[in-house]
Amino acid sequence: MENRSPPSLAALFASYVSIGMMSFGGGLAAWARREIVQKRGWLDDKQFLSGYALSQLVPGATNVNLAVFIGTQLRGPLGAISCVCGLTALPLTIVLLLGLLYLRSQGHTGGVWVSAALGGMGAVAIGLNLGTGFRLARRNITGLVPIAVTATVTLSIGVFGYSLVHVLLVMMPVSLVLAWATRPR
Amino acid sequence: MSLVLLQLIGLFAGLSMLAFGGGAGIIPDMQRAAVDQHHWLTAREFLDMFAIARAAPGPGSLIVVLVGLKAAGMAGAAVSFAAMFAPSCLLVHIVAHYWQSAARSAWRGVVERALAPVAVGLTFASGLSLMRGTEHGWLPWAVTCLSAVLFAVTEINPIILLLGGASALLLVGS
């Protein structure tokens, strides 16, 4: 890969516009991998997976973080900006248009229909979050200690309504100490 | 700059640095601040916007754009977008340089194993507190449970689930 010349900023932007368009309904990381690793060969699989792991650890939307990571690796700060702009340009426009339509529809005839449809989609969206939790848990949460940490975080915020900052301030150090104490040697 | 814009920036820039686990985890705090504290929108509107952001392409955290839009128009949408994504992007950009070189270090494995259960807990909690925040009738309850199970155990496209949920409430609810 040493003989590869880094892609232009325009090429990064264009690639990420296409990745953003494919992201309807999720699975965005898979599309990013197909485009960046398989089609363009800008990163190898190991680099990509390492970046994906980092993107999940750092706060923020995983796929936006991944775009920053890939842009940074390939072209530095400007590369990161190109990737993020490419990724978000189209979804941002669509969300804004839908939002404007939604706010206009309130109080008009037909608003009832929009409201019912969105109620159904909201119920599904909540289900998708819970389903994502189950998927992640099945893959990453094994053993009593991680299960206890997951349950504590879930209940303290989701049921007892504690604020995110307070829960993170307590549970991050606790989880780090537990992970250190139970590390494989 | 108006007070609402400053409040939007303060709220979302702060949440940006707390969004462990992909962004779903900040939904409960965002809901509390936007609905109960600042009264920018109702709980029902918040859930509607959550649904719009989830159905549209792109990250679900684009909901901040809709909250900003309702609170302060296009200027609100613009500052919310910048406040939500700039801090976390800057952090990734800085950390990216150290990350590759830490590939085999012991602390990286510990950090990865420590963050996983916290992130999964945050994802569950976001679903639960959205259900608590809105009056969830029997039909939405059933739709939520069914789509959670289908999404967890099958490879079904979420867009199909979203369309199915919309149809279910359109048919029964009106």
Boltz contact constraints between the chains, C-beta under 6 A:
constraints:
  - contact:
      token1: [A, 23]
      token2: [B, 57]
      max_distance: 6.0
  - contact:
      token1: [A, 24]
      token2: [B, 57]
      max_distance: 6.0
  - contact:
      token1: [A, 25]
      token2: [B, 157]
      max_distance: 6.0
  - contact:
      token1: [A, 25]
      token2: [B, 158]
      max_distance: 6.0
  - contact:
      token1: [A, 25]
      token2: [B, 159]
      max_distance: 6.0
  - contact:
      token1: [A, 26]
      token2: [B, 158]
      max_distance: 6.0
  - contact:
      token1: [A, 54]
      token2: [B, 99]
      max_distance: 6.0
  - contact:
      token1: [A, 57]
      token2: [B, 115]
      max_distance: 6.0
  - contact:
      token1: [A, 58]
      token2: [B, 91]
      max_distance: 6.0
  - contact:
      token1: [A, 58]
      token2: [B, 92]
      max_distance: 6.0
  - contact:
      token1: [A, 59]
      token2: [B, 17]
      max_distance: 6.0
  - contact:
      token1: [A, 59]
      token2: [B, 19]
      max_distance: 6.0
  - contact:
      token1: [A, 59]
      token2: [B, 20]
      max_distance: 6.0
  - contact:
      token1: [A, 59]
      token2: [B, 88]
      max_distance: 6.0
  - contact:
      token1: [A, 60]
      token2: [B, 19]
      max_distance: 6.0
  - contact:
      token1: [A, 60]
      token2: [B, 88]
      max_distance: 6.0
  - contact:
      token1: [A, 61]
      token2: [B, 23]
      max_distance: 6.0
  - contact:
      token1: [A, 61]
      token2: [B, 59]
      max_distance: 6.0
  - contact:
      token1: [A, 61]
      token2: [B, 61]
      max_distance: 6.0
  - contact:
      token1: [A, 62]
      token2: [B, 22]
      max_distance: 6.0
  - contact:
      token1: [A, 63]
      token2: [B, 59]
      max_distance: 6.0
  - contact:
      token1: [A, 64]
      token2: [B, 59]
      max_distance: 6.0
  - contact:
      token1: [A, 65]
      token2: [B, 92]
      max_distance: 6.0
  - contact:
      token1: [A, 68]
      token2: [B, 89]
      max_distance: 6.0
  - contact:
      token1: [A, 68]
      token2: [B, 92]
      max_distance: 6.0
  - contact:
      token1: [A, 68]
      token2: [B, 93]
      max_distance: 6.0
  - contact:
      token1: [A, 69]
      token2: [B, 92]
      max_distance: 6.0
  - contact:
      token1: [A, 69]
      token2: [B, 96]
      max_distance: 6.0
  - contact:
      token1: [A, 72]
      token2: [B, 93]
      max_distance: 6.0
  - contact:
      token1: [A, 72]
      token2: [B, 96]
      max_distance: 6.0
  - contact:
      token1: [A, 80]
      token2: [B, 93]
      max_distance: 6.0
  - contact:
      token1: [A, 91]
      token2: [B, 56]
      max_distance: 6.0
  - contact:
      token1: [A, 91]
      token2: [B, 57]
      max_distance: 6.0
  - contact:
      token1: [A, 91]
      token2: [B, 58]
      max_distance: 6.0
  - contact:
      token1: [A, 94]
      token2: [B, 56]
      max_distance: 6.0
  - contact:
      token1: [A, 95]
      token2: [B, 56]
      max_distance: 6.0
  - contact:
      token1: [A, 95]
      token2: [B, 62]
      max_distance: 6.0
  - contact:
      token1: [A, 95]
      token2: [B, 65]
      max_distance: 6.0
  - contact:
      token1: [A, 98]
      token2: [B, 52]
      max_distance: 6.0
  - contact:
      token1: [A, 98]
      token2: [B, 56]
      max_distance: 6.0
  - contact:
      token1: [A, 99]
      token2: [B, 66]
      max_distance: 6.0
  - contact:
      token1: [A, 99]
      token2: [B, 69]
      max_distance: 6.0
  - contact:
      token1: [A, 116]
      token2: [B, 169]
      max_distance: 6.0
  - contact:
      token1: [A, 116]
      token2: [B, 170]
      max_distance: 6.0
  - contact:
      token1: [A, 116]
      token2: [B, 173]
      max_distance: 6.0
  - contact:
      token1: [A, 116]
      token2: [B, 174]
      max_distance: 6.0
  - contact:
      token1: [A, 117]
      token2: [B, 166]
      max_distance: 6.0
  - contact:
      token1: [A, 117]
      token2: [B, 170]
      max_distance: 6.0
  - contact:
      token1: [A, 118]
      token2: [B, 48]
      max_distance: 6.0
  - contact:
      token1: [A, 118]
      token2: [B, 51]
      max_distance: 6.0
  - contact:
      token1: [A, 119]
      token2: [B, 169]
      max_distance: 6.0
  - contact:
      token1: [A, 120]
      token2: [B, 165]
      max_distance: 6.0
  - contact:
      token1: [A, 120]
      token2: [B, 166]
      max_distance: 6.0
  - contact:
      token1: [A, 120]
      token2: [B, 168]
      max_distance: 6.0
  - contact:
      token1: [A, 120]
      token2: [B, 169]
      max_distance: 6.0
  - contact:
      token1: [A, 121]
      token2: [B, 51]
      max_distance: 6.0
  - contact:
      token1: [A, 121]
      token2: [B, 55]
      max_distance: 6.0
  - contact:
      token1: [A, 121]
      token2: [B, 162]
      max_distance: 6.0
  - contact:
      token1: [A, 121]
      token2: [B, 165]
      max_distance: 6.0
  - contact:
      token1: [A, 121]
      token2: [B, 166]
      max_distance: 6.0
  - contact:
      token1: [A, 122]
      token2: [B, 47]
      max_distance: 6.0
  - contact:
      token1: [A, 122]
      token2: [B, 51]
      max_distance: 6.0
  - contact:
      token1: [A, 123]
      token2: [B, 140]
      max_distance: 6.0
  - contact:
      token1: [A, 123]
      token2: [B, 143]
      max_distance: 6.0
  - contact:
      token1: [A, 123]
      token2: [B, 144]
      max_distance: 6.0
  - contact:
      token1: [A, 123]
      token2: [B, 165]
      max_distance: 6.0
  - contact:
      token1: [A, 124]
      token2: [B, 143]
      max_distance: 6.0
  - contact:
      token1: [A, 124]
      token2: [B, 147]
      max_distance: 6.0
  - contact:
      token1: [A, 124]
      token2: [B, 161]
      max_distance: 6.0
  - contact:
      token1: [A, 124]
      token2: [B, 162]
      max_distance: 6.0
  - contact:
      token1: [A, 124]
      token2: [B, 165]
      max_distance: 6.0
  - contact:
      token1: [A, 125]
      token2: [B, 50]
      max_distance: 6.0
  - contact:
      token1: [A, 125]
      token2: [B, 51]
      max_distance: 6.0
  - contact:
      token1: [A, 125]
      token2: [B, 54]
      max_distance: 6.0
  - contact:
      token1: [A, 126]
      token2: [B, 127]
      max_distance: 6.0
  - contact:
      token1: [A, 126]
      token2: [B, 130]
      max_distance: 6.0
  - contact:
      token1: [A, 126]
      token2: [B, 131]
      max_distance: 6.0
  - contact:
      token1: [A, 126]
      token2: [B, 144]
      max_distance: 6.0
  - contact:
      token1: [A, 127]
      token2: [B, 144]
      max_distance: 6.0
  - contact:
      token1: [A, 127]
      token2: [B, 147]
      max_distance: 6.0
  - contact:
      token1: [A, 127]
      token2: [B, 148]
      max_distance: 6.0
  - contact:
      token1: [A, 128]
      token2: [B, 151]
      max_distance: 6.0
  - contact:
      token1: [A, 128]
      token2: [B, 158]
      max_distance: 6.0
  - contact:
      token1: [A, 129]
      token2: [B, 24]
      max_distance: 6.0
  - contact:
      token1: [A, 129]
      token2: [B, 126]
      max_distance: 6.0
  - contact:
      token1: [A, 129]
      token2: [B, 127]
      max_distance: 6.0
  - contact:
      token1: [A, 130]
      token2: [B, 127]
      max_distance: 6.0
  - contact:
      token1: [A, 130]
      token2: [B, 148]
      max_distance: 6.0
  - contact:
      token1: [A, 131]
      token2: [B, 148]
      max_distance: 6.0
  - contact:
      token1: [A, 131]
      token2: [B, 151]
      max_distance: 6.0
  - contact:
      token1: [A, 131]
      token2: [B, 152]
      max_distance: 6.0
  - contact:
      token1: [A, 132]
      token2: [B, 123]
      max_distance: 6.0
  - contact:
      token1: [A, 133]
      token2: [B, 120]
      max_distance: 6.0
  - contact:
      token1: [A, 133]
      token2: [B, 123]
      max_distance: 6.0
  - contact:
      token1: [A, 133]
      token2: [B, 124]
      max_distance: 6.0
  - contact:
      token1: [A, 134]
      token2: [B, 152]
      max_distance: 6.0
  - contact:
      token1: [A, 135]
      token2: [B, 152]
      max_distance: 6.0
  - contact:
      token1: [A, 136]
      token2: [B, 120]
      max_distance: 6.0
  - contact:
      token1: [A, 137]
      token2: [B, 120]
      max_distance: 6.0
  - contact:
      token1: [A, 140]
      token2: [B, 116]
      max_distance: 6.0
  - contact:
      token1: [A, 141]
      token2: [B, 117]
      max_distance: 6.0
  - contact:
      token1: [A, 141]
      token2: [B, 120]
      max_distance: 6.0
  - contact:
      token1: [A, 146]
      token2: [B, 117]
      max_distance: 6.0
  - contact:
      token1: [A, 149]
      token2: [B, 117]
      max_distance: 6.0
  - contact:
      token1: [A, 150]
      token2: [B, 117]
      max_distance: 6.0
  - contact:
      token1: [A, 150]
      token2: [B, 120]
      max_distance: 6.0
  - contact:
      token1: [A, 150]
      token2: [B, 121]
      max_distance: 6.0
  - contact:
      token1: [A, 153]
      token2: [B, 118]
      max_distance: 6.0
  - contact:
      token1: [A, 153]
      token2: [B, 121]
      max_distance: 6.0
  - contact:
      token1: [A, 154]
      token2: [B, 121]
      max_distance: 6.0
  - contact:
      token1: [A, 154]
      token2: [B, 124]
      max_distance: 6.0
  - contact:
      token1: [A, 154]
      token2: [B, 125]
      max_distance: 6.0
  - contact:
      token1: [A, 157]
      token2: [B, 28]
      max_distance: 6.0
  - contact:
      token1: [A, 157]
      token2: [B, 125]
      max_distance: 6.0
  - contact:
      token1: [A, 158]
      token2: [B, 125]
      max_distance: 6.0
  - contact:
      token1: [A, 158]
      token2: [B, 128]
      max_distance: 6.0
  - contact:
      token1: [A, 158]
      token2: [B, 129]
      max_distance: 6.0
  - contact:
      token1: [A, 163]
      token2: [B, 29]
      max_distance: 6.0
  - contact:
      token1: [A, 164]
      token2: [B, 18]
      max_distance: 6.0
  - contact:
      token1: [A, 164]
      token2: [B, 29]
      max_distance: 6.0
  - contact:
      token1: [A, 171]
      token2: [B, 118]
      max_distance: 6.0
  - contact:
      token1: [A, 175]
      token2: [B, 114]
      max_distance: 6.0
  - contact:
      token1: [A, 175]
      token2: [B, 118]
      max_distance: 6.0
  - contact:
      token1: [A, 176]
      token2: [B, 114]
      max_distance: 6.0
  - contact:
      token1: [A, 179]
      token2: [B, 110]
      max_distance: 6.0
  - contact:
      token1: [A, 179]
      token2: [B, 113]
      max_distance: 6.0
  - contact:
      token1: [A, 179]
      token2: [B, 114]
      max_distance: 6.0
  - contact:
      token1: [A, 180]
      token2: [B, 110]
      max_distance: 6.0
  - contact:
      token1: [A, 183]
      token2: [B, 110]
      max_distance: 6.0
